[in-house]
Amino acid sequence: MDEWQVEMQEIQRSINGLRARQGDAVIIAELEAELRILQSLYLTSLDVFEAGEADAEVRGGFAALHLGDWNFANVYSFVYERALEIEPGRRELSSLVPEIDYIDLIRKSA
């Protein structure tokens, strides 16, 4: 289990504890939104990482962008940074993160 999974589990435990104690609904909703965003970032990063594992051109482009070695932590950082640029409008960020073609961004930017 990696650090991201541990963090998501801790948030889920907090949510469960608050629900069991009939905690503040606003805090529960905020934690649930945070968890959805973290899950979206994690799963999207995992998809991008696995796609790049099979594509030397993508890995080379990633290195050419000075983003570091092709490892999950660096890919997660890349996805996270791009996600910060998203304007969610009326949609939740967690639903927008996986809609970006990160592989294409790497290819076009390299």
C-alpha positions as CSV (number, residue, x, y, z in Angstrom):
1,M,0.0,0.0,0.0
2,D,1.4,3.4,-1.0
3,E,1.2,6.8,0.7
4,W,-1.7,7.9,-1.5
5,Q,-3.8,4.8,-0.6
6,V,-3.0,5.3,3.1
7,E,-4.1,9.0,2.9
8,M,-7.4,7.9,1.2
9,Q,-8.0,5.3,3.8
10,E,-7.4,7.8,6.6
11,I,-10.0,10.1,5.1
12,Q,-12.4,7.3,4.7
13,R,-11.9,6.3,8.4
14,S,-12.6,9.9,9.4
15,I,-15.8,10.0,7.3
16,N,-16.9,6.7,8.8
17,G,-16.2,7.9,12.4
18,L,-18.0,11.2,11.8
19,R,-21.0,9.3,10.4
20,A,-21.0,6.9,13.3
21,R,-21.1,9.8,15.8
22,Q,-23.6,11.7,13.6
23,G,-21.0,14.4,13.0
24,D,-21.3,17.7,11.2
25,A,-22.8,17.0,7.8
26,V,-20.9,19.9,6.2
27,I,-17.6,18.4,7.3
28,I,-18.6,15.0,6.1
29,A,-19.5,16.4,2.7
30,E,-16.2,18.3,2.5
31,L,-14.2,15.1,3.4
32,E,-16.2,13.1,0.8
33,A,-15.4,15.7,-1.9
34,E,-11.7,15.6,-0.9
35,L,-11.7,11.8,-1.1
36,R,-13.4,11.8,-4.5
37,I,-10.8,14.2,-5.8
38,L,-7.9,12.2,-4.4
39,Q,-9.4,8.9,-5.8
40,S,-9.8,10.6,-9.2
41,L,-6.2,11.9,-9.2
42,Y,-4.9,8.5,-8.1
43,L,-6.8,6.4,-10.6
44,T,-6.0,8.8,-13.4
45,S,-2.3,8.9,-12.5
46,L,-2.3,5.1,-12.4
47,D,-3.9,4.9,-15.9
48,V,-1.4,7.4,-17.3
49,F,1.5,5.6,-15.6
50,E,0.5,2.2,-17.0
51,A,0.0,3.7,-20.5
52,G,3.4,5.2,-20.4
53,E,5.0,2.0,-19.3
54,A,4.1,0.6,-22.7
55,D,5.1,3.7,-24.6
56,A,8.7,4.7,-24.9
57,E,7.8,7.9,-26.8
58,V,5.7,9.1,-23.9
59,R,8.4,8.3,-21.3
60,G,10.9,10.1,-23.5
61,G,8.6,13.1,-23.8
62,F,8.2,13.1,-20.1
63,A,11.9,13.2,-19.6
64,A,12.3,15.9,-22.3
65,L,9.9,18.1,-20.3
66,H,12.2,17.8,-17.3
67,L,9.5,16.1,-15.2
68,G,11.9,13.5,-13.8
69,D,12.1,9.7,-14.2
70,W,9.0,7.8,-15.3
71,N,7.7,6.7,-11.9
72,F,4.3,6.8,-10.3
73,A,5.2,9.7,-8.0
74,N,6.3,11.9,-10.9
75,V,3.4,11.0,-13.0
76,Y,1.0,11.8,-10.1
77,S,2.7,15.2,-9.7
78,F,2.2,15.9,-13.4
79,V,-1.5,14.9,-13.3
80,Y,-1.9,16.9,-10.0
81,E,-0.3,20.0,-11.5
82,R,-2.5,19.8,-14.7
83,A,-5.6,19.3,-12.5
84,L,-4.8,22.6,-10.7
85,E,-5.3,24.3,-14.1
86,I,-8.8,22.9,-14.6
87,E,-11.7,25.4,-14.3
88,P,-14.4,23.2,-12.9
89,G,-17.3,25.6,-13.5
90,R,-20.4,23.9,-12.1
91,R,-18.9,20.4,-12.3
92,E,-17.0,18.6,-9.6
93,L,-13.2,18.5,-10.1
94,S,-13.1,14.8,-9.5
95,S,-15.2,14.2,-12.6
96,L,-13.0,16.4,-14.8
97,V,-9.6,15.1,-13.9
98,P,-9.9,11.8,-15.9
99,E,-11.3,13.7,-18.9
100,I,-7.9,15.2,-19.8
101,D,-5.7,13.4,-22.2
102,Y,-2.5,13.5,-20.2
103,I,-0.6,11.3,-22.6
104,D,-1.5,13.7,-25.5
105,L,-0.3,16.6,-23.3
106,I,3.0,15.0,-22.8
107,R,3.4,14.2,-26.5
108,K,2.4,17.8,-27.6
109,S,4.5,19.5,-25.0
110,A,7.7,17.5,-25.5
